[in-house]
Amino acid sequence: MNDYFVHNIDPVIFTIYGPIAIRWYGVMYLLSFTLGYIFVIKNMNKKKVEISREKYDIFIFNIMLGVLIGGRFGYILFYNLEYYIMNPISIIAIWEGLSGMSFHGGAIGCIIAGLLFCKKCKYDFYSLADPAMPLVAVGIGLVRVGNFINGELVGRVTTVPWAVIFPWVDMQPRHPSQLYQALSEGFLMAIILQILLMKVKLKGFVFWSFIGLYGMSRFFIEYLRTPDDLPIYNEGLLFSIIPFTMGQVFSILMIVSAGIGFYFLYRKGVNK
């Protein structure tokens, strides 16, 4: 019989007062933004992007807000709207931690924040987006590690030797799908994107590579994840018709968007 790893990691580092606590998941977000702030500017310098420190600070701050606000409201709108309509105070219940975040909502919020900044400050969007993408992938990897520590988004039952038992779910060994995502959507993709950033001169190539690669990776790993027990799956008409999770639906849209993005990039390059 395999001796599977039994998850017993405390998601709370320490409690400040009552329900207010410092959690590993929040620390992963903080570490992601910190690394992004330090290293995105270095990538911009390598690509000879001229930006003042003041505007760079505003850019990173806007991106941070876009991720947090978009991620939170994306989860509310895409996954659990009925619950939050009935419990509106939970929308701002930050003392419960940053669980209940949607990657796709965060991505939309991040892109909108970046586009608004570029329009206001007259920057080319791809010039700022391309250097940021490898660090965005690093951030995804760290947040997925936070998901694992939280013991959420658990995988399907399996017998692989590296399976993990999450006692509060059941005593069955499951795929550590959070770590699969941390590796494929995060750290490995960060390496690939950094290489592309240094090798490919076409503006926008790294941005659309991120969109497409993430979509493909997330689509397939969803088959190893246990779908969330949410009304949208149990009662929603859409998911009684199509055999995909919400994550897969958005991933398909990302893949299609990346294809369209590449098409216009290369058409623009050919017509120059």
Beta strands, then each sheet from edge to edge (+ up, - down):
strand 1: 5-6
strand 2: 12-17
strand 3: 20-23
strand 4: 164-165
strand 5: 173-174
sheet 1: 1+ 4+ 5-
sheet 2: 2+ 3-
end
